[in-house]
Amino acid sequence: MPTTTPNGAAEALHARTITRTLVPESRRSRFLPQLFPGRIRGLPGFLWGEAQLYDVAKKLCPDYRGGFWSFYRLSNTGLYAAPEMECATVTVRWADNFFDGEMSPDAFGIVATLFALSAACCVSQSDALAGRYDTLRDFAAEHDERNLIFRAID
């Protein structure tokens, strides 16, 4: 549905085409092996990937102290994890690209998952992992906090 900008130009409203579904408790044990398939550096991918995910979360967010993560399945076959945190926003910092901003725990989870998948791709040369990264990045492009997410992973 088009809208009109102040200067009269037509602009399309942002519509989400990729949806997310919370992974139920009964299927959580299958999630990390699907997110990080195969072997990475000689380890089962899910063991390496889980450690990488939580490690990068600690590096990205000074407020992160561990805890329960929700797992999400995307309608485009993507997957991601996000920490359950009591605060509405968290500070995310990444010195390598000078990012310093506030975002929701959900957006922070997307950023952390993208960083972990990127690291996995660098050491494994896996097409499956690259596909996981691409499908999550496509979802991030539709997220309400997409500008922050893309600045953080730039």
N, C-alpha and C positions, 0 to 999 in steps of 0.2 A: 504494500500500500504506500504510494508516494506521499511525501509531505513537502511543504514548501519552506525553504530557508528564508531568512530575512531579506536576502537579495533577490528572491523570487525564483531561484533555481529549484528544480524538482530533485528530491533526494529520497532514496528507498529506505524504509525503516529496516533496521537490523532484525532479521528473523533467524531463529535457531533452527537448524535442521538436524543437528546431532544431539541426541538426548542421553542422559545418564541414568543408571539404575544402581541403587545400593546393593552390593553383594550380600546375600543373607548369611547369617551365622553358619548355616549348614554347608555353605560352599566356600567359606573363607580359606580353608586349607588348600584349595586348588588355585587360589588367586595368584600368589606369588610365582608358582611355576609357570603360569600362563603369561604373566607380565615379563618375566625373565626366563625365557625358555632355553633349553640346551645347557651347554657347559660354558663357563666363563673362567678363564685362567685356571683350568683344571678342576674347578668346583662345580657342583650343580648350580645352574644359573640363578635359581631362586635364593640360594644361600649368599652368593656373592652380591646379588642385586639388593636383597634386603639390607645387608650391612651397608652397602653404598647409599641406599636411600636414606637410612637413619643418620649416617655420617654426614651426608651433604645437608640434611635438614639442620643438624647442629651447627654447621658452618654458615649456613644462610641466615639463620634466625637466632639472635641472642636470647630470645624468650623461650625457645623450644627446650624442653627438659625431658623429652621422652613421653611415652603414653600410648594410648590406644589410637589406631589409625582405622579410618573407614576405607573400604575398598569399593571402587566404582567400575562398572562395565558400561561402555559407550555403545550407542547404536551403530557406530561405524567400525566396530570390532576393537576399538581402543580400550585401554584400561588405565586407571590411575589410583593413587592412594592419597589420602588427606588426613592430617592429624585432627583428632577431636580436641579442641582447645576451648576454654571458657571465655576467652576474649573475642571481641568482634573483629579486631584487626591485630596483626602482628607486624613487627619491624623486620624487613628482609634487607640484607646487605650482601653485596658481592663485590669485593675489591677489584677483581679482575676486569670488570666493566664499569666500575664506579656507580653501580646501582645502590640506591638507598631509598627505600620507600615503605609505605604501609599498605598491607593487603589483607584480605580475609584468609582464615586458615585454609579454606578450599583452594583459593588461588595459590597460596604458598605450597600446598600439596601438589598442585599441577607443576609448579616450578621445580620443586624437589624431585618429582618423578621424571620430568624432562631432563634434569641434570644427571640423574642416575642412569637413565636410558642412554643418554649421550656418552657417558663414561663407559657403559657396557659396550656400546657400538665401537668405541675407539680401541678396545682391547680384544674384541671377538670377531669383528668383520662379519656379523650375522645379519642376513637379510631380514630375518624374523624380528630382531631387535630394532632394526632401522624402520620396519613397518610399524612397530609399536610406537616409536617416536613420532613418526609422521601422522598416525591417526590421532594421537593425543595433541599434537600441535594443531591439527585441523579443528579439534574441539576447542582448544585454547583460543583460536581465532574467533570463535563465536561467544566466548565467555564475557560476562559483564565487565570483568577486570582485564580484558585482553591487552590493553595498552601497558598496564603494569607488568603483566606476565611476559610480554615480548621484550620490554625494556630490561627485565631481570635476566632473561636468557640470552640477550644480545651479546 
